[in-house]
Amino acid sequence: MTSREDTHLFCGEITQTLMANIECWEEHSGDIFKELRKAIAGVADACANTAMRIIAGARATRRRSRR
């Protein structure tokens, strides 16, 4: 399994809500699950970090508009 920095779950503008569901199925056990867990953890981290940046930006915008 390869990892690419330019691979996205979603790339575009969102005005309301984005929800995603990633399901991975493998018939046999083995080393692929270790790599799969690592890749999914990377996606989860990227989503969490992006959400935190969006929330921080929204809070900063609200503070500026109150002035």
Phi and psi in degrees as a GROMACS rama.xvg file:
@    title "Ramachandran Plot"
@    xaxis  label "Phi"
@    yaxis  label "Psi"
@TYPE xy
-108.247  155.705  THR-2
-114.798  135.865  SER-3
-125.771  129.73  ARG-4
-65.2897  -27.2459  GLU-5
-95.8347  14.7531  ASP-6
-92.6116  132.447  THR-7
-125.368  146.871  HIS-8
-73.1687  -39.2626  LEU-9
-152.25  141.068  PHE-10
-138.535  111.113  CYS-11
164.861  -173.417  GLY-12
-93.6085  139.004  GLU-13
-122.445  128.354  ILE-14
-104.079  -16.6691  THR-15
-128.736  -88.944  GLN-16
-137.497  142.274  THR-17
-123.558  127.133  LEU-18
-125.327  141.998  MET-19
-137.841  147.88  ALA-20
-130.152  120.6  ASN-21
-110.87  121.991  ILE-22
-120.179  135.274  GLU-23
-128.218  129.046  CYS-24
-124.445  135.65  TRP-25
-138.268  130.367  GLU-26
-71.2565  -35.341  GLU-27
-113.596  149.669  HIS-28
-85.2843  167.252  SER-29
151.154  -163.666  GLY-30
-66.0518  -20.6171  ASP-31
-61.2365  -31.3088  ILE-32
-66.725  -35.0738  PHE-33
-62.6422  -46.3194  LYS-34
-67.8133  -37.6684  GLU-35
-64.5869  -44.9889  LEU-36
-60.6255  -40.7299  ARG-37
-62.8633  -43.9343  LYS-38
-65.9497  -43.2652  ALA-39
-66.9485  -37.2173  ILE-40
-61.9507  -37.9382  ALA-41
-63.3331  -41.4496  GLY-42
-64.1511  -44.6778  VAL-43
-61.3303  -43.3679  ALA-44
-61.9542  -44.0309  ASP-45
-62.6145  -41.83  ALA-46
-63.8477  -44.4449  CYS-47
-64.5476  -43.682  ALA-48
-63.5007  -41.1065  ASN-49
-64.5947  -43.1405  THR-50
-61.2619  -41.2643  ALA-51
-65.4468  -37.7573  MET-52
-65.9228  -40.3978  ARG-53
-64.3509  -45.2927  ILE-54
-62.5247  -44.8115  ILE-55
-62.0575  -40.5284  ALA-56
-65.3139  -40.1793  GLY-57
-66.0257  -40.4265  ALA-58
-65.103  -41.998  ARG-59
-63.8862  -38.357  ALA-60
-65.0087  -42.7501  THR-61
-63.226  -41.089  ARG-62
-63.7897  -41.2219  ARG-63
-65.4162  -37.3731  ARG-64
-73.6286  -20.7175  SER-65
-79.4079  -16.2779  ARG-66
